[in-house]
Amino acid sequence: MARQSRIHYAGALYHIIARGNNREVVFHDGDDKSKYLALVERYKQKYQFHLYAYAIMDNHVHLLGGVADEPLSKIMQGIQQSYTQYYNRKYDRVGHVFEQRYKAKLCNSDQYLVSLLRYIHQNPLKAGTSQTCWTSHPAYQTGNSNIVDTEFILSMLSNNKTKAIQKYMEYMEVELSEIQQTETFEHIYSMPKTTETSEASEASPVTFDELLTTVASVSEINKERIMHERHDRRVVEARNILIYVAVRMGVMTKTELTKVLPLSMSGIIGGYNKVVDRDELKRLAEKISKQFV
């Protein structure tokens, strides 16, 4: 039977697990792990996907990422094949290095993303080692990274970067025994959708309608078009700015935005990321934000 094609659409987020063939060790030392991470960075730049978290273990790797136009299969093919060539040359061998079918689970909830971040960063502890240097945990401790897009998930915890990092650190300090009991790969995806751990705890005094009115005024596009029109480039950019500012200021969470805009979670995430990636849109979004300070 032919394998079912993986679901792809721009803005899709995936939790990816790639294991060594027969679950054998495929990262023997720091050089191997550094090489794999360099390949992730290379293909991230080439295909413009977003990397939100990673953990490189001895016999498998976790990635949490969002795609744009290029499908995940093409991105992973580049990373996995390049590492296989490196590995086989280095260790004078031939054949597969990874299992042929990596796991890729779609993630469409803010709540799942935050839980997945902890699940991935706690992988070394679950494996019996305290080393987190081969995870993206250090990037979240500072909120700065050349390879990991920390802003996206930190903004779910607080619209203030310092507070977001503090909340992240508190979230990571949950006792390992509690995580082992309650947070497994399967458990995360069966969690009921409850109130999000996000900006909601720091509700903004600005209403969504006030923000929409300001975006409409600055962009010179009427509110009705921003809320409903799909295909005009300027309208889409204005709506993306609305999404970005609403999330950053704590006016609404991404999940709440799916209920008022004609977009799925992937569309909301995609719109947010387009502002992050374009300096001119980000500057305009920051200009709008300052009007409410």
N, C-alpha and C positions, 0 to 999 in steps of 0.2 A: 504494500500500500504506500502511495506517495505521501511524503510528509506534508502536513498542513502548513501553508504559508503563514509567516508571522504577520500580525496586524501592524500596519504602518500608517501613520498620519502625522503631519507636521505638528509639533508640540507634544507628541506622545512621550511619556516618562516610563522608564523601565528600571526594574531591579534585575541586574544581570549577574549570573553566577557561572563562571567557566572553571571546570575542574580538569586536573591532569588526567590523562588517559589511565584507566583502571585506578583512578584516584591516587596515582603515584606523585611523588614530589617533583615539581617542575620549576621551583624557584629554590635553588640550593644555597644561594648567598645573596648578599646585598647588591652585587653587580647584576644578578639576574633580575631582581625586583626593580632595580633602578632602570634597567633596560626596558622592562615591560611598561613602567610608568612613562618613560620617554616616548614609547610608541603610542600610548594612549594620548599623550600631549600632541604628538605629531598628527594623528588622525583627528583629534579634536579641532586643531587648526585647519586641517584640510577640508573637513566636512561640516564645520561649524555646529557641532553638537555641544550640549552643556553637560558638564560633569559636576554633580552635586556631592558625591561621596565615593570613596574607594577603600578597600582593604585588600592588601596583597598578602596572602598566607603562603605556606610552603607548598601546598598541593592544590590551591584554588584561589580564585580572585572574585571579589564582589565589586560591582560598579553600580552606581545610581546615576542615571543620565537621561537627558531629554534630547530628542532628535529634531531636526528641522526638515529640510527637503530630502536629504539622503536617508534611506532606510537603515535601521539598526543592523540588518544583515550585512550590508556593504561595509559599514564601519567596523564591525566585529571581524569580518573576513580579513580586512586589512591588518588589524591588530594581531589577530591570532596567527595568520600566515607569516607575518614578519617575525613574530617571536619564535615560531617553529623553525624558521630558517636560521635564526640566530642560535637557538638552542642546539639544533642538530649539528651545526658547525662547531660550536664550542665543545660539545661532548662527544663528537665523532660518532654520530648515530644517524639512523634514518627512520622514517615513519611518523605516525601521529604523536603529538605531544599532548594535545588536549582531547577530551571527549568531543566527538564530532557534533553533538547537539548541546549547545549551552542553554541554560535556563534563562528566560526573559519574562518577567512578570510585569504586566501593565499596572501602573499606580495612578489612580485618579482622585486621590483625596489628600488634603493638607495633613490630616491626622496620620494617615499611613506614611507620608513622607517623613514626618518627624520621628515616628517610631522606627522606620527603616534606617534612618540616620544613626540612631542609637544601636540598633541591631548590628549594623555593619561595623561601627566603631568598637563595639564590644566583642567582636569576633576573636581577637587575640586573647582576651580574658577567658572566653569560653574554651579556647584551645589550651589554656593553662599557661599562657605567657602574658606578662604585663607590657610587652613591647607594643607601642602604638605608632612607632616611627614610620611604619609602612601602611598607615591609614591616613585619612584626611582629618583626623582628630586635631592635630596641631594647627591646621589651617583654621578650624573653627574656634580654637582658643584665642586667636588673634583677630580673626575676621578678615585676614588677608592671605591671598594665594595667587600664584601665577597660573595654576592649572585648575583649581577647584572654584566653582562659582558659589561662594558661601553666602552671598547677600540674599539669595532667593529663599533659602530655608530660615536663615536668621530673621528675616523680615516677618516670618510667621510667628516668631516668639515675641518680638517687640519691634516697634518702628524706631526705637532708639538702639543704636548698634551696641553700645556698652551694656545696656540692660539685656539685650538679646544674647550676648555672649555669656553674661552671668546666668541667665536662665538655661542656656545650653549646658553650661558646666554643672549646674544643679541637676539637670535632667540626666546627665551622664554619671552622676555619683550614686545612682540607685544601686543598692546592694546587688552583687552578682547573683546571689541565690534567688532574689526576687525576679530578676530578668530570666533566669533559667526556668523558673516555674511558669512565667506568664508570657514570655516573648520569644516565640520560635518563628521560623520562617512561615509555617502554615498558620500560626495564630495571628500574625499581623494581618494576613489577608482575610481572616474570618472575623475581625474585630467589628462590632457594631459601630455605626457612624454616630458619634456623640458630639457634644460641644467641643469645638476645636481648641487646642492649646495654642493660642495665637494672639493676634492683636486685639481680640475681643475683650481681653482683660484690661486693656487700656483704651477704652472706647473714646473715639475722637469727638470733640464738641462740634466738629464740622459735619453737616448732614450730607448725604449722597446728592440730594438735589442742589445744595449750595455748590458742591464741587462740580457737578455737571454744568451748572449755570456758568461757572467761572471758565471751565474748559471750552464751552461753547463760545463765550465772549472772546477769549484769547485766540481761538482757532478760527473765529468768524464762520462757524458752522452751527446751524440750529440744533437744539437738543434732540429733536425728534430724529434727525438724520444720524446723529451720534449713537442713539439708542438702538436704531433698527437697520440702517443701511449697511450693506455688506461689501460692496465691490468697489466703491470709490476709494482711491488710495488715501486722499486727505482725510476722509471720514474715518477710515480704519486707523490711521495714525492718531487722530484725535481720541478715538475710543481706547487705543492702547495706552495713551497718556492718562486717560481717565482711570483705567485699570491700575496702572502703576502707582499713581498718586493715592488712589483709594486704599490700596494695600499698604503702602509705605506710611500713610498718615493714620492707619487704623480705622478708616471710615467703614470699610467692609473687608471681610476675608474673601479669599478667592472662591470658596464654596458659596458664600452669600452672593457674590457677583454673578455666578451662573444662574441665579434665580431672577435677576433683573435685566441681564443682557442676553442677546440671542446667541450665546456661546456655551459650549461644553467646558469642562475643566481644562481640557487640553487647549482649547481656544483662549481661555483666560491666561493660562501659563504662557502660551505662545505670544500673546500680546504683551504681557509683562516683560518677557525676555527680549522682545524686539526693542523696547525702550532701553533696557539695560545695555544692549549691544550697539545702540546708535547714539553717539554723543550729542547730536543736535536735538534729538527727542528727549534725552535725559536732561539736558539743560533747560528745555522748555518746561518739562515736568517739575523741575526744581524751582523754576520761576513761579509756577502756579502754586506750588506748596508754600512758598514764602508769603504769598498774599494772605494766608490764614494764620501766620505767626503773630 
